[in-house]
Amino acid sequence: MGKLPPHIVWPGFVVALLGMSITMGTITVLAATRDPASFAVIDDYYEKGLRWDEHKAQLAQNSELGWEVAVEVGEPDALGRRPLVVMVLDREGVPIEGARIEASIYHHAAAKRVETLTLEPGALPGQYQAQADITRQGLWQILLTVSARGKSFTNDRTLDLKW
């Protein structure tokens, strides 16, 4: 077979590069849009915007209460679920007992898969726990709502879990 002339090789090279670029772009777009749980719009974001003053009041109440929240994730059980353990202390470091704690958790890579938990009292005073579907490493968002002593306290945090 003979050598191709340059007036065919170089335009063919440019067309091949453009074709590879279009192919890679298409693959990237398809990969980014195929997983419906990988992105999410905040539920009722318009309503949350209208209730901004309530949110600011809650933040002020959180600051006024001065409660401290520690969150730990334990070892998995036989089903792969991990205990979400929360310790709640008041401003003086006294464990808060008899609280009702609700948690909403999700992995940042699957923001539509929000798990809502009600934590039960644990073995120690001020400790609460629930089994959570924390099956993958990475960044997890945890929103806690603690109701105790006639007050409400919220805590929103990101955990970087590695095991």
Secondary structure, DSSP 8 states (H G I E B T S, - for coil): -----HHHHHHHHHHHHHHHHHHHHHHHHHHHHH-TTS----TTHHHHHHTHHHHHHHHHHHHHH--EEEEEE----TTS-EEEEEEEE-TTS-B--S-EEEEEEEEGGGTT--EEEEEEE-SSTTEEEEEE---S-EEEEEEEEEEETTEEEEEEEEEEE--
